[in-house]
């Protein structure tokens, strides 16, 4: 009896996600769902991106956390519009939460919407939030076997951001191994090696964003 319930939850989420996707398409908004373990650097990546590209794109962020608005306040300090969702223990965002958050945003005033999901490599992957693409973040302070251990995310992601590369001399992380695991799962995966602290590699990430935005605008 539990299987139909689980299926119905995912089906309901999918229907709402389709409505979101249609809404975003009408306004030409690129929507990216950022997924990672806690502490991999999603908020740091957003801080740099929102600051460096604010003259180029109109950007907003939906922040997902179990508690606090710490990350939303960091994002808002860049001048971007930020809406906080507290899941009160929930391990992921879903399309209904994103729809509710949109009541505080104007899709017509956005070029790019970032959804910073709850720190988790499992549940957020399964719930479509109406995004155009999932972005997987992996930091070099984690295991280089993360793509092998959590394959669904890296299989579905359009881009993998390998963050904190400035720490490579100080950690036991094999960049080639991580890349190999990820690209075996997804041969079309774009990989950006970055350091949000030093700025290394961020232009590759920004270039990918520009390509995705241009594709969405011309669709």
C-alpha positions in Angstrom: 0.0 0.0 0.0 2.9 2.4 0.5 4.2 2.2 -3.1 1.2 4.0 -4.6 1.5 6.7 -1.9 5.1 7.3 -2.8 4.3 7.3 -6.5 1.4 9.8 -6.0 3.7 12.2 -4.1 6.2 12.2 -6.9 3.5 12.5 -9.5 1.9 15.5 -7.8 5.4 17.1 -7.5 6.0 16.5 -11.2 2.7 18.1 -12.2 3.5 21.3 -10.2 7.1 21.2 -11.6 5.6 21.2 -15.1 3.5 24.3 -14.3 6.6 26.0 -13.0 8.6 25.1 -16.1 5.9 26.6 -18.3 5.8 29.8 -16.2 9.6 30.2 -16.4 9.6 29.5 -20.1 7.0 32.2 -20.7 9.3 34.7 -19.1 12.5 33.3 -20.5 14.0 32.7 -17.0 16.9 30.3 -16.7 16.4 28.2 -13.6 19.2 26.2 -12.0 18.9 23.8 -9.1 22.2 23.7 -7.1 22.7 20.5 -5.2 25.6 19.4 -2.9 26.5 18.1 0.5 26.5 20.7 3.3 29.6 22.9 3.2 30.6 22.2 -0.4 30.3 25.9 -1.2 26.9 26.6 -2.9 26.4 29.9 -1.1 30.0 31.0 -1.7 29.6 30.2 -5.4 26.4 32.2 -5.5 28.0 35.2 -3.6 30.7 35.4 -6.2 28.4 34.8 -9.2 25.8 37.4 -8.0 28.5 40.0 -7.4 30.5 39.4 -10.5 27.6 39.2 -13.0 25.2 41.7 -11.5 25.7 44.2 -14.3 25.1 41.4 -16.8 22.1 39.5 -15.5 19.0 40.1 -13.3 19.4 37.3 -10.8 17.4 36.0 -7.8 17.8 33.1 -5.4 15.5 30.7 -3.6 17.3 29.5 -0.5 16.5 26.1 1.1 17.6 25.3 4.6 16.3 23.3 7.6 16.6 26.3 9.8 17.9 30.0 9.8 18.1 32.6 7.1 21.9 32.8 7.3 22.5 31.9 3.6 19.7 34.1 2.4 21.2 37.1 4.2 24.6 36.4 2.6 23.0 36.3 -0.8 20.9 39.4 -0.2 24.1 41.3 0.8 25.1 41.1 -2.9 22.0 43.1 -3.9 20.2 40.1 -5.3 16.6 39.2 -4.4 16.6 36.3 -2.0 13.7 34.2 -0.6 14.2 31.8 2.3 12.5 28.5 2.6 12.9 26.7 5.9 11.9 23.1 5.6 11.8 22.5 9.4 13.7 19.2 9.1 12.7 18.3 5.5 15.7 17.1 3.5 14.8 18.7 0.2 12.8 21.4 -1.6 9.9 20.5 -3.8 8.0 22.2 -6.6 5.2 23.3 -4.3 7.7 25.1 -2.0 9.2 26.8 -5.1 5.8 27.9 -6.3 5.0 29.4 -2.9 8.3 31.3 -2.9 7.6 32.8 -6.3 4.8 34.8 -4.7 7.7 37.0 -3.4 9.5 37.2 -6.8 8.6 38.6 -10.2 9.6 36.2 -13.0 9.4 39.0 -15.5 12.2 40.8 -13.6 14.6 37.8 -13.7 17.1 36.4 -16.2 18.4 33.7 -13.9 16.9 32.0 -10.9 19.1 29.9 -8.7 17.5 27.4 -6.3 20.0 26.6 -3.6 18.7 23.2 -2.3 19.0 21.7 1.1 22.5 20.2 1.6 21.9 16.6 0.7 23.1 14.4 -2.2 20.0 12.1 -2.3 16.5 13.5 -1.7 16.9 16.8 -3.6 17.8 14.9 -6.8 14.5 13.1 -6.8 12.2 16.1 -6.6 11.9 18.2 -9.8 11.6 21.9 -8.9 10.8 23.1 -12.4 14.5 23.8 -13.2 16.2 23.8 -16.6 19.2 22.0 -15.2 20.7 20.6 -12.0 24.2 21.7 -11.0 26.2 19.3 -8.8 28.7 20.9 -6.5 31.6 18.8 -5.1 34.4 20.2 -3.0 37.9 18.8 -2.8 37.5 18.4 0.9 35.0 15.6 0.2 35.8 12.2 -1.2 36.7 11.9 -4.9 34.4 8.9 -5.1 31.2 11.0 -4.4 30.0 10.6 -8.1 30.4 6.8 -7.8 28.6 6.7 -4.4 25.8 9.1 -5.4 25.4 8.4 -9.1 21.9 9.8 -9.7 22.8 13.4 -9.1 25.9 13.2 -11.4 23.9 11.3 -14.0 21.2 14.0 -14.2 23.3 17.1 -13.7 24.2 19.3 -16.6 27.3 20.8 -14.8 29.5 19.7 -12.0 31.4 22.4 -10.1 34.5 21.1 -8.4 35.0 23.7 -5.7 37.9 24.7 -3.3 40.6 23.7 -5.7 43.0 26.1 -3.9 43.0 23.4 -1.1 44.2 20.6 -3.4 47.8 20.7 -2.1 46.5 20.1 1.4 43.9 17.3 0.9 43.8 13.7 -0.4 41.6 14.3 -3.5 42.3 12.8 -6.9 40.8 15.2 -9.4 41.2 12.8 -12.3 39.4 10.1 -10.4 36.5 12.3 -9.6 36.2 13.5 -13.2 36.4 9.9 -14.5 33.6 8.7 -12.2 31.4 11.6 -13.2 31.9 11.4 -16.9 31.4 7.7 -17.0 28.0 8.4 -15.6 27.3 11.4 -17.9 29.5 11.9 -21.0 27.8 15.3 -21.6 28.6 16.7 -18.2 30.3 20.1 -18.1 33.0 20.2 -15.4 34.2 23.5 -13.9 37.2 23.5 -11.5 36.9 26.6 -9.3 37.9 28.3 -6.1 35.4 30.8 -4.8 38.1 32.1 -2.4 40.7 32.9 -5.1 38.5 33.2 -8.2 40.3 30.5 -10.0 38.2 28.9 -12.7 35.2 31.1 -12.2 35.3 32.4 -15.7 34.6 28.8 -16.9 31.5 28.7 -14.7 30.4 32.1 -15.9 30.9 31.0 -19.5 28.7 28.0 -19.0 26.0 30.3 -17.4 26.1 32.6 -20.4 25.7 29.7 -22.8 22.7 28.4 -20.8 21.1 31.8 -20.6 21.5 32.4 -24.3 20.0 29.1 -25.1 17.0 29.7 -22.9 16.5 33.2 -24.3 16.5 31.9 -27.9 14.2 28.9 -27.1 
